[in-house]
Amino acid sequence: MKLTNPQKRDFTKFLAAVALCAPLLVTLPGYAEKPEHVKQLRDTKKCRKCDLSGANLSGANLSGADLSYSNLSGANLSGVSLRGVNLSGVSLRGVNLSGVSLRGVNLSGVSLIGVNLSGVSLRGVNLSGVSLIGVNLSGINFSGVKLSRGNLSPFNANK
């Protein structure tokens, strides 16, 4: 199939437009938290059913916060204090919790599939009904952990 000159010009313009827009598509974030939810959490420590996906919460003191039924998928929680936080029904898919203290946290019904929990303190954590498939559990202290109805297989405790 041979293109005519006007078709070639149109096709060239189309390719130029795609080339100009491509970098914009690459820089768009994979997650889009709602800034008002992040502000609400930081101001009140109460953010039920909030969209915090992809939010940068690193270093925040969230002790005692209510985050039940919120979406934290892909959020940066490095160095965050989560002591006594209500995380029941929360989505933590793709979150790195390595080295974070979860002591006394309610994680009942939370999906932890693929979450890095290496070196995390789980002392007194409620893991009732939690799926730990594909979770790195190396160096975990399970003292006082509630595991009723939890799915523990297969999990990695030796990484």
MOCORHU-V991373 format. One record per helix or strand of 2 or more residues. SS is the DSSP state (alpha for helix, beta for strand). FROM is the first residue (numbers start at 1). TO is the last residue. If there is no record, write none. Layout:
# MOCORHU-V991373
ss & from & to
SS & FROM & TO
SS & FROM & TO
This chain:
# MOCORHU-V991373
ss & from & to
alpha & 5 & 27
alpha & 35 & 44
